[in-house]
Protein backbone atom coordinates (compact mmCIF):
# COMPACT_ATOMS: atom_id res chain seq x y z
CA UNK A 1 0.00 0.00 0.00
CA UNK A 2 2.81 2.37 0.80
CA UNK A 3 4.32 1.79 -2.70
CA UNK A 4 1.08 2.41 -4.59
CA UNK A 5 0.28 5.78 -2.86
CA UNK A 6 3.10 7.80 -4.45
CA UNK A 7 2.02 6.54 -7.86
CA UNK A 8 -1.51 7.67 -7.30
CA UNK A 9 -0.32 11.07 -6.20
CA UNK A 10 1.81 11.34 -9.31
CA UNK A 11 -1.13 10.34 -11.49
CA UNK A 12 -3.36 12.86 -9.76
CA UNK A 13 -0.78 15.62 -10.19
CA UNK A 14 -0.46 14.70 -13.85
CA UNK A 15 -4.25 14.82 -14.29
CA UNK A 16 -4.46 18.24 -12.61
CA UNK A 17 -1.64 19.59 -14.75
CA UNK A 18 -3.45 18.33 -17.88
CA UNK A 19 -6.64 20.12 -16.79
CA UNK A 20 -4.72 23.31 -16.07
CA UNK A 21 -2.99 23.09 -19.42
CA UNK A 22 -6.30 22.54 -21.17
CA UNK A 23 -7.82 25.56 -19.42
CA UNK A 24 -4.91 27.77 -20.46
CA UNK A 25 -5.23 26.56 -24.00
CA UNK A 26 -8.92 27.57 -24.04
CA UNK A 27 -8.09 31.03 -22.69
CA UNK A 28 -5.42 31.51 -25.32
CA UNK A 29 -7.84 30.35 -27.99
CA UNK A 30 -10.47 32.77 -26.77
CA UNK A 31 -7.94 35.61 -26.65
CA UNK A 32 -6.66 34.79 -30.10
CA UNK A 33 -10.21 34.60 -31.41
CA UNK A 34 -11.02 37.91 -29.73
CA UNK A 35 -7.93 39.46 -31.25
CA UNK A 36 -8.81 37.98 -34.57
CA UNK A 37 -12.32 39.28 -34.12
CA UNK A 38 -10.96 42.74 -33.29
CA UNK A 39 -8.72 42.64 -36.30
CA UNK A 40 -11.68 41.49 -38.35
CA UNK A 41 -13.74 44.39 -37.03
CA UNK A 42 -10.98 46.86 -37.84
CA UNK A 43 -10.56 45.36 -41.28
CA UNK A 44 -14.31 45.44 -41.78
CA UNK A 45 -14.45 49.16 -40.94
CA UNK A 46 -12.51 50.20 -44.01
CA UNK A 47 -14.58 47.77 -46.04
CA UNK A 48 -17.75 49.35 -44.67
CA UNK A 49 -16.44 52.83 -45.40
CA UNK A 50 -15.46 51.83 -48.92
CA UNK A 51 -19.06 52.03 -50.18
CA UNK A 52 -19.33 55.49 -48.59
CA UNK A 53 -16.19 56.57 -50.40
CA UNK A 54 -17.59 55.20 -53.62
CA UNK A 55 -20.82 57.17 -53.09
CA UNK A 56 -18.84 60.37 -52.53
CA UNK A 57 -16.93 59.80 -55.74
CA UNK A 58 -20.15 59.12 -57.68
CA UNK A 59 -21.81 62.24 -56.33
CA UNK A 60 -18.71 64.24 -57.18
CA UNK A 61 -18.89 62.94 -60.71
CA UNK A 62 -22.55 63.96 -60.96
CA UNK A 63 -21.78 67.48 -59.71
CA UNK A 64 -18.59 67.84 -61.76
CA UNK A 65 -18.48 70.30 -64.70
CA UNK A 66 -19.61 68.02 -67.57
CA UNK A 67 -22.81 70.14 -67.48
CA UNK A 68 -21.23 73.18 -69.21
CA UNK A 69 -19.63 70.89 -71.81
CA UNK A 70 -23.01 69.25 -72.41
CA UNK A 71 -24.66 72.66 -72.67
CA UNK A 72 -22.27 73.77 -75.42
CA UNK A 73 -24.03 71.72 -78.15
CA UNK A 74 -27.36 73.11 -76.94
CA UNK A 75 -26.02 76.67 -77.23
CA UNK A 76 -24.80 76.15 -80.78
CA UNK A 77 -28.32 75.87 -82.29
CA UNK A 78 -29.31 79.02 -80.36
CA UNK A 79 -26.29 80.89 -81.71
CA UNK A 80 -27.02 79.58 -85.19
CA UNK A 81 -30.66 80.76 -84.90
CA UNK A 82 -29.53 84.25 -83.84
CA UNK A 83 -27.08 84.39 -86.73
CA UNK A 84 -29.87 83.34 -89.10
CA UNK A 85 -32.15 86.08 -87.76
CA UNK A 86 -29.37 88.63 -88.22
CA UNK A 87 -28.82 87.42 -91.77
CA UNK A 88 -32.52 87.75 -92.56
CA UNK A 89 -32.54 91.30 -91.19
CA UNK A 90 -29.65 92.23 -93.48
CA UNK A 91 -30.72 90.47 -96.69
CA UNK A 92 -34.49 90.98 -96.68
CA UNK A 93 -35.90 94.42 -97.39
CA UNK A 94 -38.18 95.94 -94.77
CA UNK A 95 -41.62 96.81 -96.16
CA UNK A 96 -42.61 100.43 -96.66
CA UNK A 97 -45.96 102.17 -96.96
CA UNK A 98 -44.40 104.64 -99.40
CA UNK A 99 -43.43 104.18 -103.04
CA UNK A 100 -39.73 104.10 -103.90
CA UNK A 101 -38.11 107.13 -105.51
CA UNK A 102 -36.69 106.15 -108.94
CA UNK A 103 -33.47 107.51 -110.46
CA UNK A 104 -31.99 107.68 -113.95
CA UNK A 105 -28.86 105.68 -114.79
CA UNK A 106 -25.82 106.93 -112.87
CA UNK A 107 -27.81 109.89 -111.49
CA UNK A 108 -28.73 111.05 -107.97
CA UNK A 109 -30.90 114.05 -108.94
CA UNK A 110 -34.59 113.76 -108.07
CA UNK A 111 -36.93 113.46 -111.03
CA UNK A 112 -40.40 115.03 -111.02
CA UNK A 113 -42.08 111.74 -110.04
CA UNK A 114 -39.53 111.34 -107.25
CA UNK A 115 -40.34 114.83 -105.92
CA UNK A 116 -44.06 114.03 -105.78
CA UNK A 117 -43.36 110.78 -103.90
CA UNK A 118 -41.11 112.59 -101.45
CA UNK A 119 -43.72 115.31 -100.89
CA UNK A 120 -46.20 112.63 -99.82
CA UNK A 121 -43.63 111.29 -97.34
CA UNK A 122 -43.10 114.81 -95.97
CA UNK A 123 -46.81 115.27 -95.35
CA UNK A 124 -46.92 112.03 -93.38
CA UNK A 125 -43.92 113.02 -91.26
CA UNK A 126 -45.49 116.40 -90.46
CA UNK A 127 -48.61 114.66 -89.18
CA UNK A 128 -46.48 112.21 -87.19
CA UNK A 129 -43.63 114.28 -85.74
CA UNK A 130 -42.44 111.48 -83.42
CA UNK A 131 -41.75 109.11 -86.31
CA UNK A 132 -38.21 108.68 -87.60
CA UNK A 133 -37.36 107.80 -91.17
CA UNK A 134 -34.48 105.82 -92.69
CA UNK A 135 -33.73 106.45 -96.37
CA UNK A 136 -31.97 103.59 -98.19
CA UNK A 137 -29.99 104.28 -101.36
CA UNK A 138 -29.86 101.49 -104.01
CA UNK A 139 -28.25 100.99 -107.43
CA UNK A 140 -28.41 98.53 -110.30
CA UNK A 141 -25.78 95.83 -110.80
CA UNK A 142 -23.59 97.74 -113.26
CA UNK A 143 -20.39 99.31 -111.98
CA UNK A 144 -18.10 98.37 -109.11
CA UNK A 145 -19.34 97.80 -105.57
CA UNK A 146 -17.37 100.81 -104.30
CA UNK A 147 -18.79 103.16 -106.92
CA UNK A 148 -22.36 101.97 -106.33
CA UNK A 149 -22.04 102.34 -102.57
CA UNK A 150 -21.10 106.00 -103.06
CA UNK A 151 -23.85 106.50 -105.64
CA UNK A 152 -26.43 104.94 -103.31
CA UNK A 153 -25.38 107.31 -100.55
CA UNK A 154 -25.76 110.32 -102.87
CA UNK A 155 -29.26 109.19 -103.84
CA UNK A 156 -30.33 108.79 -100.20
CA UNK A 157 -28.82 112.17 -99.32
CA UNK A 158 -30.63 113.82 -102.23
CA UNK A 159 -33.98 112.60 -100.90
CA UNK A 160 -33.12 113.62 -97.35
CA UNK A 161 -32.13 117.14 -98.42
CA UNK A 162 -35.38 117.56 -100.28
CA UNK A 163 -37.35 116.47 -97.20
CA UNK A 164 -35.46 119.02 -95.12
CA UNK A 165 -36.30 121.69 -97.69
CA UNK A 166 -39.97 120.75 -97.19
CA UNK A 167 -39.73 121.47 -93.47
CA UNK A 168 -38.84 118.03 -92.03
CA UNK A 169 -36.30 118.20 -89.15
CA UNK A 170 -33.01 116.60 -90.14
CA UNK A 171 -32.85 114.98 -86.68
CA UNK A 172 -35.64 112.54 -87.60
CA UNK A 173 -33.93 111.49 -90.85
CA UNK A 174 -31.07 109.09 -91.48
CA UNK A 175 -29.54 107.49 -94.58
CA UNK A 176 -27.79 104.26 -95.52
CA UNK A 177 -26.40 102.97 -98.82
CA UNK A 178 -26.64 99.35 -99.97
CA UNK A 179 -25.18 99.99 -103.41
CA UNK A 180 -26.03 97.05 -105.65
CA UNK A 181 -26.12 94.51 -102.81
CA UNK A 182 -29.93 94.40 -102.36
CA UNK A 183 -31.58 94.48 -105.79
CA UNK A 184 -35.36 94.67 -105.84
CA UNK A 185 -35.40 92.77 -109.15
CA UNK A 186 -32.66 90.14 -109.72
CA UNK A 187 -32.99 90.42 -113.50
CA UNK A 188 -30.18 91.48 -115.84
CA UNK A 189 -32.01 93.82 -118.21
CA UNK A 190 -33.05 97.48 -118.44
CA UNK A 191 -36.43 96.83 -116.82
CA UNK A 192 -34.82 95.26 -113.74
CA UNK A 193 -32.10 97.91 -113.56
CA UNK A 194 -34.71 100.71 -113.60
CA UNK A 195 -36.44 99.15 -110.57
CA UNK A 196 -33.16 98.84 -108.66
CA UNK A 197 -32.08 102.50 -109.10
CA UNK A 198 -34.07 103.84 -106.17
CA UNK A 199 -34.43 105.26 -102.68
CA UNK A 200 -36.43 103.15 -100.23
CA UNK A 201 -38.20 104.56 -97.13
CA UNK A 202 -38.30 102.69 -93.79
CA UNK A 203 -40.22 104.08 -90.81
CA UNK A 204 -38.50 103.59 -87.44
KEVOMI-791499 format. One record per residue: x, y, z of N, C-alpha, C in turn. Coordinates in steps of 0.001 Angstrom, whole numbers, padded with zeros to 6 digits, always signed. Each point is the difference from the previous one (the first is absolute). Last residue first. Example, Ala and Ser with C-alpha at 12.3 -4.5 7.8 and 13.67 -1.06 7.14 Angstrom:
<pts>
+012850-002250+007080+000820+001190+000060-000770+001090+000730+000290-005720-000070-000890+001190+000000+000900+001200+000000
</pts>
This chain:
<pts>
-039156+104161-088631+000652-000571+001187-000730+000425+001267-000603-000625-005872-000381+000690+001236+000628-000699+001202+001592+000241-005281-000305-000929+001099-000307+000831+001251+000733+000424-005883-000320+000613+001296-000355-001076+001035+003171+000421-004835-001048-000755+000700-000199+000590+001404+002076+001230-005287+000125+000287+001432-001210-000636+000683+002669-001297-004992-001102+000512+000815+000448+000442+001376+000989-003129-004524+000554+001346+000223-001033+000800+000793-001068-004405-001408+001022-000053+001054+000678+001344+000256-003331-000818-003478-000625-000211+001307+001025+000113+001131+001495+000250-004465-000794+001196+000311-000678-000135+001365+002361-003713-001783+000923+001046+000452-000755+001268+000400-002383-003613-001949+000423-000307+001373+000901+001104+000543-001322+000405-004483-001190+000065+000864+000369-000250+001457+003313-000499-003379-000300+001400+000303-001212+000143+000926+002689-004574+000469-000434+000771-001166-000396+001394+000454+001018-004347+002510+001201+000607-000598-000374+000740-001294-002646-001655+005070+000209-000143-001436+001227+000747-000484-002175-000367+004554+001282-000660-000294+000298-000147-001490-002787+003725+003157-000249-000947-001095+001330-000641-000376+000131+002850+003584-001427-000314+000100-000389-001037-001040+005039+000506+002237-000863+000350-001145-001455-000383+000252+004471+000734+002891-001365-000435+000291-000938+000376-001149+004781+000969-000079-000036-001236+000781-001416-000525+000242+002204+004053-002249-000700-000987-000834-000217-001322+000750+000460+004445+002799+000605-000186-001316-000827-000946-000849-000859+001734+004525+000231-001428-000236+000615-000251-001371-000542+004314+003901+000159-000440-001382+000253-001503-000040-002555+003925+003462+000914-001129-000119+000073-000392-001472-002032+004250+003720+000211-000632-001302+000955-001183+000121-003798+003433+003062+001314-000653-000088+000090-000710-001345-003321+003784+003220+000370-000671-001244+001385-000620+000107-002251+002866+003255-000840-001199-000108+000340-000814-001244+002193+004178+001047+000250-000924+001118-000817-001284-000097-000384+003851-002962+001047-000947-000403+000260-001039+001094-004796+002510-000883+001243+000136+000775+001010-001076-000401-003726+002058-003368+000179-001160+000890+001299+000164+000763-001874+002972-003587-000313+000307+001388+000123-001165+000962+001092+000415-004842-001458+000031+000153-000419+000217+001457+004563-000496-001301-000476+001225-000651-001512+000147+000106+001994-003933+001575+000360+001114+000889-000488+001315-000593-000490-003819-002631-000916-000049+001143+000274+001150+000973+002971-000575-003566-001277+000519-000490-001047-000016+001120+004199-001868+000873+000101+001461-000128-001306+000606-000501+000339-004720+000241-000020+000592+001328+000043+001525-000080+000469-002457-003986-001375-000085+000518-000098+000667+001369+004252-000343-001871-000803+000892-000832-001450+000026+000484+003048-003040+001944+000217+001370+000483-000837+001002-000795+000018-004505-001378-000693+000119+001290+000121+001417+000545+002390-000951-003921-001440-000066-000257-000796+000150+001296+004695-000298+000251-000402+001281-000583-001506+000036-000271+001882-004046+001526+000008+001000+001066-000429+001363-000532+000551-003498-003071-001176-000237+000842-000095+001006+001133+003827+000065-002720-001156+000490-000743-001284-000187+000816+003997-001780+001723+000040+001467+000045-001206+000598-000718+000509-004631-000185-000238+000375+001396-000024+001520+000133+001137-001834-004164-001436-000064+000264-000333+000321+001453+004557-000250-001363-000658+001121-000675-001493+000035+000337+002530-003639+001626+000390+001251+000653-000716+001199-000621-000554-004300-001934-000701+000100+001286+000306+001321+000689+000283-000080-005352+000652-000679+001126-000815+000192+001272-002464-000042-004878+000984+000789+000735+000570-000790+001172-004889-001224-001633+001123+000448-000821+000931+000912+000793-004304-001953+001533+001180-000864+000133+001228+000480-000769-003774+003448+002045-000082-001232-000773+001359-000708+000036-001683+003025+004209+000484+000143-001380-000254-001294-000768-001633+003032+004934+000271-001242-000742+000413+000309-001443-000938+002230+005463+000403+000252-001376+000409-001290-000687-003378+001531+004415+000984-000929-000552+000304+000369-001456-002032+002454+004739-000030+000039-001464+001132-000875-000526-003152+000662+004803+001269-000419-000598-000164-000027-001511-002734+002596+004364+000016-000586-001335+001428-000330-000433-003573+001015+004650+001295+000195-000649+000034-000786-001298-004065+002302+003445+000491-001086-000854+001365+000376-000580-002889+002891+002654+000838-000898+000819+000607-001140-000816-003130+003366-001788+001331+000569+000287+000910-000901+000829-004282-000228-003288+000521-000936+001005+001414+000433+000395-002408+002451-003201-001139-000437+000813+000436-000941+001129+003203+001502-003103-000512+001184+000694-001187-000356+000893+001850-003325-002811+000902+000299+001122-000463+001233+000782-002342-001221-003960-000196-001002+001057+000853+000317+001222+000557+002660-003809-001298+000258+000613-000273-000989+001135+003854-000634-002626+000133+001164+000871-001317+000312+000710+000094-003380-003285+000691-000449+001209+000116+001150+000998-001726+000992-004233-000962-000801+000759+000609-000514+001304+002806+002249-002989-000939+000942+000613-001064-000731+000818+003048-002511-002593+000635+000525+001213-000902+001007+000706-001381-001746-004166+000024-001068+001009+000565+000514+001316+000116+002917-003649-001378-000187+000451-000069-001087+001079+004150+000751-002068-000362+001136+000849-001422-000166+000548+001600-003127-003177+000632-000196+001298-000316+001128+000971-001438+000290-004463-000793-001016+000701+000583-000287+001384+002377+002996-002768-001285+000585+000404-000854-001022+000757+005199-000822+000371-000866+000271-001137-001328+000564+000528+005060+000146+002381-001400-000413+000055-000734+000386-001277+005334-001251+000389-000908+001155+000019-001441-000503-000017+004141-002588-000376-000529+000094+001357-000935+001200+000158+002256-003681-004131-000404+001321+000462-000501-000080+001448+001311-003583-003315+001181+000703+000487-000330+001430+000474-003990-001964-002448+001280-000713+000055+001128+000945+000408-004810+001375+001739+000557-000327-001311+001369-000669+000195-003923-000358+003811+001069+000861-000517+000400-000453-001401-004426-000349+004013+000813-000560-001087+001010+001026-000511-002821-001140+004838+000385+001094-000902+000950-000581-001041-003992-002773+002793+001421+000328-000142+000175+001194-000938-004494-000668+003038+000625-000447-001238+001486+000357+000022-002690-000922+004647+000233+001018-001036+000602-000649-001249-000843-002266+004135-001317+000445-000441+000101+001057-001100+003484-004227+001250-000241+001431+000150-001400+000333-000500+003486-004527+001791-001092+000580-000794-000187+001483+000306+004758-002673+000214-001128+000318+000872-001092+000670-000829+003739-003603-001858-000370+001409+000070-001213+000189+000904+003995-003869+000213-001374+000241-000408-000357+001466+000199+004354-001639+001199-000224-000330-001406-001423+000277-000466+001591+000778+004589+000900+000697-000916-000409-000217-001455-002311-002149+003578-000172+001441+000163+000851+000778-000991+000442-004694+000226-001276+000362-000603-000189+001506+000061+003736-001768+002175+000152-000069-001446-001276+000401-000719-000050-000345+004686+000785+001161-000411+000176+000021-001507-002087-003749+001858-000869+001172+000109+000737+001257-000454+002477-003941+000230-000941-000052-001119-000926+001205+000021+002991-000565+003557+000724+000406-001204-000931+000007-001209-001724-001602+004028+000210+001454+000070+000723+000510-001240-000560-004642+000427-001291+000645-000249+000132+001508+000027+003776-002597+001113-000272-000091-001435-001313+000693-000350+001185-000350+004509+000861+000968-000675-000254-000013-001505-002274-003188+002514-000497+001329+000342+000816+001076-000698+001363-004532-000424-001185+000303-000810-000563+001378+000283+003739-001301+002635+000344+000209-001406-001228+000220-000878-000119-001124+004701+000129+001421-000277+000257+000261-001483-000282-004424+001742-001321+000606+000032+000068+001483-000324+004000-002552+000322-000739-000328-001208-001374+000643-000035+002570+000752+003942+000570+000655-001178-000726-000387-001283-000814-001831+004449-000852+001117-000416+000507+000665-001278+002345-003553+002184-001197-000525-000642-000888+001125-000504+003858+001113+002368+000409-000602-001265-001208-000529-000746-000677+001795+004337+000285+001028-000996+000383-000570-001350-000758-003203+003474-001204+000728-000391+000274+001122-000984+003358-002861+002219-000441-000378-001326-001212+000781-000474+002730+000598+004434-000383+000898-001090-000328-000564-001363-000954-002418+005004+001167+000529-000701-000425+000780-001231-002794-002581+003111+000036+001440+000170+001168+000654-000748-000681-004746-000046-001255+000573-000452+000023+001523+000076+003675-002450+001622-000043-000096-001454-001276+000641-000531+000545-000358+004601+000911+001019-000531-000011-000018-001517-002414-003277+002271-000676+001288+000093+000881+001118-000539+001849-004276+000174-001067+000042-000986-000719+001346+000036+003338-000823+003223+000598+000159-001319-001080+000109-001067-001347-000895+004365+000514+001359-000093+000585+000253-001377-001416-004341+001006-001141+000888-000181+000461+001443-000147+003224-003280+000982-000460-000132-001374-001171+000930-000264+001612-000271+004347+000962+000704-000854-000439-000053-001458-002501-002462+003049-000201+001432+000211+000926+000815-000869+000512-004694+000056-001166+000423-000772-000272+001486+000154+003579-001714+002539+000293+000025-001430-001228+000374-000823+000137-000762+004788+000111+001389-000446+000256+000097-001502-000264-004205+002124-001305+000630+000109+000050+001433-000505+003970-002428+000158-000848-000588-001028-001364+000647+000027+003131+001192+003293+000306+000591-001293-000899-000535-001100-000703-001920+004185-000338+001419-000009+000378+000678-001308+001076-004583+001052-001317+000185-000589-000360+001469-000082+003996-001363+002026+000111-000190-001445-001337+000254-000674+000183+000119+004655+000738+001127-000539+000122-000105-001521-002014-003547+002247-000867+001182+000085+000688+001222-000601+002406-004004+000309-001038-000110-001028-000907+001202+000020+003220-000372+003296+000642+000318-001266-001008-000051-001130-001499-001286+004150+000276+001434-000013+000636+000431-001307-000731-004578+000695-001265+000686-000212+000206+001495-000048+003635-002633+001014-000336-000156-001417-001290+000721-000319+001266-000094+004390+000907+000847-000752-000300-000069-001485-002379-002865+002768-000417+001383+000235+000887+000960-000748+001129-004495-000138-001202+000228-000788-000487+001429+000173+003650-001346+002529+000391+000103-001399-001210+000226-000886-000766-000662+004555+000695+001256-000216+000384+000163-001455-001922-004069+001259-000993+001069+000080+000640+001354-000274+002820-003691+000264-000827-000085-001210-001024+001116-000031+002648-000484+003809+000790+000531-001114-000796-000009-001302-001985-001909+003770+000113+001437+000166+000779+000635-001139-000325-004706+000147-001282+000610-000357+000059+001510+000107+003746-002458+001384-000123-000058-001458-001298+000627-000453+000802-000479+004578+000823+001064-000578-000124+000048-001512-002131-003544+002261-000657+001283+000293+000773+001169-000579+001905-004306-000277-001159+000112-000901-000727+001314+000204+003533-001050+002881+000507+000287-001337-001135+000172-000998-001059-001341+004357+000464+001388-000003+000486+000408-001398-001231-004465+000626-001182+000867+000048+000401+001468-000062+003436-003179+000285-000644-000078-001312-001216+000911-000063+002222-000468+004109+000802+000823-000920-000591-000008-001419-001959-002767+003256-000261+001417+000304+000755+000910-000990+000810-004598-000241-001358+000276-000450-000349+001475+000200+004097-001654+001696+000038+000061-001452-001360+000388-000582+000357-000728+004606+000681+001250-000362+000046+000163-001516-001712-004017+001665-000912+001103+000280+000611+001338-000400+002657-003827-000302-001039-000036-001031-000983+001138+000184+003319-000591+003239+000604+000458-001244-001029+000039-001125-001290-001756+004117+000193+001442+000124+000593+000570-001292-000478-004611+000325-001307+000645-000134+000130+001521+000087+003793-002565+000776-000392-000088-001425-001320+000676-000243+001680-000425+004452+000716+001012-000797-000379-000045-001472-001959-003327+002756-000482+001352+000308+000776+001073-000764+001001-004893+000010-000976+000445-000976-000444+001446+000227+003069-002270+002971+000616+000206-001311-001017+000561-001019-001340-001131+004454+000854+001149+000065+000638+000283-001350-002629-003869+000550-000824+001216+000000+000850+001255+000000
</pts>
